[in-house]
Amino acid sequence: MTSPTADLAEALVLDGAAQDLLFRQARSANSFTDEPVSDEQVAALYDLIKWGPTAMNTQPLRLVVVKSPEAKERLVGHMFEGNKAKTAMAPLTVVLAYDTDFHEHLPTNFPHKPEAKELFGTEEHRHGFAAPQAWLQAGYFIIGVRALGLAAGPMAGFDAAGIDADLLAGTSLRSFAVVNVGHPGPDAFFDRLPRHDHDAAVVTL
C-alpha cells in the first residue's frame, strides 16, 4: 500500500528524486566541506533562478559573491557571533541584496509600459517595493542552490548597515540576507524540525 506522501508525490510533474532534492531531503546547512564552489556553478545558478517571476519583472535581487580572503574577513566582521565561524569556513558566501535603483532597468525589463519607471520616483517607495520582491527571489536562490546538488545556509544574523557601509559602499545595493553555499559537512544538519500539515496551513474559501 502506498503512503499518502507517495500518492501526493505522484500528482507532481517532477519525479520523486527531484522532489526530494529540492524539498523533502534538502536541509539548511551549518557547516561545509572545503570543496570549492566554482564560478561556473555560480553562473549556472543565476542563469536558472533569473527566470523566477517578480512584480512588474523588476528583478531587484543582486548577488554579491564573497570570494577573496580579504572580502570574507570583512564580511565575517559584520556577522553576529554565532554566525562568524561557519561563515569564515564556508567555501562560498553570497550576500543577497536588493538594488534600490532597480527602476532604471524597467524600460528594458518591462518594455510594454514605458512609463513604469516613473512610478518609483522616491527612494522610500523603491525600498518598500524592492525588499519583498528580493525576498521572493531569495527563495528561488535557495532552490537553485539545491538544484546544483549543493546546500545553502541562509542567515539573518548580521549587521546589515555595516555590510552596506563597507562591502556595498558607494552602490545602490542594500543587504538583507547572507547565505553560505557548498557541500554539506558531516555535522551540517540539526534534527529536522516539524512542518505544518495541510489542514493547519491551507484555507479553502
Kinemage of the C-alpha trace (Angstrom):
@kinemage 1
@onewidth
@group {chain A} dominant
@subgroup {mainchain}
@vectorlist {calphas} color= white
{ca met a 1} P 0.000 0.000 0.000
{ca thr a 2} L 1.382 3.419 -0.921
{ca ser a 3} L 1.710 6.144 1.691
{ca pro a 4} L -0.237 9.439 1.484
{ca thr a 5} L 3.061 11.197 0.750
{ca ala a 6} L 3.765 8.847 -2.145
{ca asp a 7} L 0.269 9.409 -3.524
{ca leu a 8} L 0.758 13.176 -3.368
{ca ala a 9} L 4.185 12.904 -4.989
{ca glu a 10} L 2.631 11.155 -7.965
{ca ala a 11} L 0.466 14.227 -8.580
{ca leu a 12} L 3.576 16.294 -9.375
{ca val a 13} L 5.348 16.534 -12.717
{ca leu a 14} L 8.801 16.356 -11.108
{ca asp a 15} L 9.946 12.847 -10.353
{ca gly a 16} L 10.406 11.772 -6.761
{ca ala a 17} L 14.180 12.193 -6.805
{ca ala a 18} L 13.861 15.815 -7.905
{ca gln a 19} L 11.182 16.477 -5.279
{ca asp a 20} L 13.472 15.067 -2.588
{ca leu a 21} L 16.494 17.015 -3.854
{ca leu a 22} L 14.686 20.344 -3.822
{ca phe a 23} L 12.401 19.914 -0.817
{ca arg a 24} L 11.915 16.758 1.243
{ca gln a 25} L 15.532 15.783 1.825
{ca ala a 26} L 17.047 19.260 1.393
{ca arg a 27} L 18.289 20.911 4.569
{ca ser a 28} L 19.796 24.216 5.656
{ca ala a 29} L 23.470 23.548 6.303
{ca asn a 30} L 25.527 24.859 9.212
{ca ser a 31} L 28.898 23.510 8.097
{ca phe a 32} L 30.543 22.607 4.809
{ca thr a 33} L 33.430 20.648 3.384
{ca asp a 34} L 36.317 22.575 1.850
{ca glu a 35} L 35.314 21.536 -1.673
{ca pro a 36} L 35.092 24.801 -3.641
{ca val a 37} L 32.100 26.234 -5.467
{ca ser a 38} L 33.194 27.233 -8.962
{ca asp a 39} L 32.444 30.368 -10.934
{ca glu a 40} L 30.731 28.118 -13.474
{ca gln a 41} L 28.377 26.808 -10.790
{ca val a 42} L 27.536 30.340 -9.677
{ca ala a 43} L 26.844 31.317 -13.300
{ca ala a 44} L 24.625 28.258 -13.783
{ca leu a 45} L 22.793 29.072 -10.557
{ca tyr a 46} L 21.971 32.606 -11.639
{ca asp a 47} L 21.037 31.502 -15.157
{ca leu a 48} L 18.409 29.237 -13.581
{ca ile a 49} L 16.937 31.464 -10.889
{ca lys a 50} L 16.659 34.579 -13.048
{ca trp a 51} L 13.528 33.120 -14.630
{ca gly a 52} L 11.508 33.252 -11.394
{ca pro a 53} L 8.711 35.847 -11.538
{ca thr a 54} L 8.754 39.217 -9.799
{ca ala a 55} L 6.168 42.002 -9.810
{ca met a 56} L 6.474 44.057 -12.996
{ca asn a 57} L 9.574 41.966 -13.808
{ca thr a 58} L 11.548 44.299 -11.538
{ca gln a 59} L 14.205 41.707 -10.593
{ca pro a 60} L 15.771 43.712 -7.739
{ca leu a 61} L 17.907 40.872 -6.339
{ca arg a 62} L 21.677 41.205 -6.659
{ca leu a 63} L 24.158 38.506 -5.652
{ca val a 64} L 27.336 39.767 -4.021
{ca val a 65} L 29.654 36.752 -4.219
{ca val a 66} L 32.283 36.947 -1.481
{ca lys a 67} L 35.349 35.018 -2.668
{ca ser a 68} L 38.594 36.719 -1.707
{ca pro a 69} L 40.045 36.144 1.779
{ca glu a 70} L 40.112 39.901 2.343
{ca ala a 71} L 36.422 40.327 1.467
{ca lys a 72} L 35.479 37.275 3.554
{ca glu a 73} L 37.319 38.686 6.567
{ca arg a 74} L 35.481 41.977 6.225
{ca leu a 75} L 32.144 40.195 5.911
{ca val a 76} L 32.790 37.983 8.940
{ca gly a 77} L 33.389 41.128 10.965
{ca his a 78} L 29.752 42.117 10.355
{ca met a 79} L 28.236 38.723 11.222
{ca phe a 80} L 26.693 38.098 14.627
{ca glu a 81} L 28.875 35.980 16.886
{ca gly a 82} L 27.034 32.700 16.277
{ca asn a 83} L 27.476 33.067 12.517
{ca lys a 84} L 31.125 34.146 12.364
{ca ala a 85} L 32.900 30.768 12.417
{ca lys a 86} L 30.664 28.999 9.910
{ca thr a 87} L 30.836 31.957 7.532
{ca ala a 88} L 34.621 32.055 7.784
{ca met a 89} L 34.826 28.333 6.963
{ca ala a 90} L 32.232 28.184 4.165
{ca pro a 91} L 33.719 27.703 0.675
{ca leu a 92} L 31.451 30.418 -0.716
{ca thr a 93} L 29.303 33.103 0.846
{ca val a 94} L 26.782 35.226 -1.034
{ca val a 95} L 25.322 38.465 0.272
{ca leu a 96} L 21.784 38.838 -1.040
{ca ala a 97} L 20.963 42.470 -1.671
{ca tyr a 98} L 18.309 44.457 -3.467
{ca asp a 99} L 19.078 47.270 -5.856
{ca thr a 100} L 17.278 50.473 -4.922
{ca asp a 101} L 17.849 51.662 -8.493
{ca phe a 102} L 16.008 48.670 -9.977
{ca his a 103} L 13.582 51.062 -11.661
{ca glu a 104} L 16.313 52.280 -14.013
{ca his a 105} L 16.106 48.915 -15.792
{ca leu a 106} L 12.332 48.953 -16.294
{ca pro a 107} L 12.412 50.413 -19.829
{ca thr a 108} L 14.258 47.220 -20.826
{ca asn a 109} L 12.676 44.699 -18.456
{ca phe a 110} L 9.079 45.980 -18.697
{ca pro a 111} L 9.043 47.479 -22.204
{ca his a 112} L 5.296 47.322 -22.816
{ca lys a 113} L 4.806 50.021 -20.142
{ca pro a 114} L 7.499 52.651 -20.827
{ca glu a 115} L 6.178 54.938 -18.094
{ca ala a 116} L 6.643 52.291 -15.355
{ca lys a 117} L 9.944 53.815 -14.224
{ca glu a 118} L 8.123 56.994 -13.214
{ca leu a 119} L 6.088 55.058 -10.642
{ca phe a 120} L 9.190 54.753 -8.461
{ca gly a 121} L 10.236 58.378 -8.071
{ca thr a 122} L 11.028 58.249 -4.339
{ca glu a 123} L 13.734 56.164 -2.692
{ca glu a 124} L 11.350 55.245 0.131
{ca his a 125} L 8.909 53.751 -2.372
{ca arg a 126} L 11.683 51.846 -4.111
{ca his a 127} L 12.890 50.352 -0.816
{ca gly a 128} L 9.376 49.256 0.096
{ca phe a 129} L 8.793 47.681 -3.305
{ca ala a 130} L 12.185 46.073 -3.848
{ca ala a 131} L 12.556 44.330 -0.485
{ca pro a 132} L 9.645 41.848 -0.757
{ca gln a 133} L 10.442 41.108 -4.394
{ca ala a 134} L 14.059 40.368 -3.492
{ca trp a 135} L 12.920 38.068 -0.659
{ca leu a 136} L 10.823 36.238 -3.229
{ca gln a 137} L 13.920 35.847 -5.380
{ca ala a 138} L 15.864 34.642 -2.333
{ca gly a 139} L 13.548 31.640 -2.267
{ca tyr a 140} L 14.424 30.929 -5.885
{ca phe a 141} L 18.095 31.269 -4.956
{ca ile a 142} L 17.901 28.608 -2.237
{ca ile a 143} L 16.049 26.187 -4.503
{ca gly a 144} L 18.599 26.900 -7.235
{ca val a 145} L 21.478 26.057 -4.883
{ca arg a 146} L 19.793 22.734 -4.130
{ca ala a 147} L 19.310 22.094 -7.856
{ca leu a 148} L 23.109 22.283 -8.199
{ca gly a 149} L 23.427 19.469 -5.664
{ca leu a 150} L 24.741 21.908 -3.044
{ca ala a 151} L 23.394 23.105 0.289
{ca ala a 152} L 22.538 26.629 1.419
{ca gly a 153} L 22.906 28.056 4.898
{ca pro a 154} L 20.829 31.263 4.935
{ca met a 155} L 21.377 33.698 7.798
{ca ala a 156} L 19.723 36.870 9.059
{ca gly a 157} L 22.130 37.376 11.983
{ca phe a 158} L 24.382 40.185 10.754
{ca asp a 159} L 24.804 43.947 10.786
{ca ala a 160} L 23.163 44.952 7.516
{ca ala a 161} L 24.053 48.625 7.905
{ca gly a 162} L 27.675 47.626 8.480
{ca ile a 163} L 27.780 45.487 5.342
{ca asp a 164} L 26.132 48.249 3.327
{ca ala a 165} L 28.645 50.826 4.553
{ca asp a 166} L 31.608 48.503 3.991
{ca leu a 167} L 31.271 45.937 1.211
{ca leu a 168} L 28.466 47.780 -0.600
{ca ala a 169} L 29.694 51.334 -0.081
{ca gly a 170} L 29.047 53.662 -2.997
{ca thr a 171} L 26.423 51.390 -4.572
{ca ser a 172} L 22.631 51.369 -4.674
{ca leu a 173} L 22.564 47.892 -3.065
{ca arg a 174} L 21.114 47.100 0.352
{ca ser a 175} L 21.817 43.744 2.023
{ca phe a 176} L 19.025 41.660 3.522
{ca ala a 177} L 20.411 38.098 3.861
{ca val a 178} L 23.713 36.233 3.846
{ca val a 179} L 23.898 32.663 2.534
{ca asn a 180} L 26.754 30.184 2.889
{ca val a 181} L 26.918 27.744 -0.033
{ca gly a 182} L 28.763 24.477 -0.564
{ca his a 183} L 28.823 20.744 0.011
{ca pro a 184} L 27.481 19.993 3.500
{ca gly a 185} L 29.913 18.672 6.083
{ca pro a 186} L 29.282 15.598 8.276
{ca asp a 187} L 27.818 17.725 11.098
{ca ala a 188} L 25.992 20.151 8.827
{ca phe a 189} L 22.411 19.454 9.844
{ca phe a 190} L 20.351 19.807 13.002
{ca asp a 191} L 17.427 17.447 13.604
{ca arg a 192} L 14.592 18.016 11.153
{ca leu a 193} L 12.019 20.366 12.670
{ca pro a 194} L 8.256 19.831 12.290
{ca arg a 195} L 6.239 21.334 9.456
{ca his a 196} L 2.564 22.283 9.463
{ca asp a 197} L 0.284 19.745 7.852
{ca his a 198} L -2.202 20.643 5.118
{ca asp a 199} L -5.153 21.341 7.411
{ca ala a 200} L -3.140 23.721 9.578
{ca ala a 201} L -1.761 25.771 6.682
{ca val a 202} L -4.274 25.655 3.832
{ca val a 203} L -7.572 27.563 3.888
{ca thr a 204} L -10.082 26.930 1.121
{ca leu a 205} L -12.813 29.539 0.670
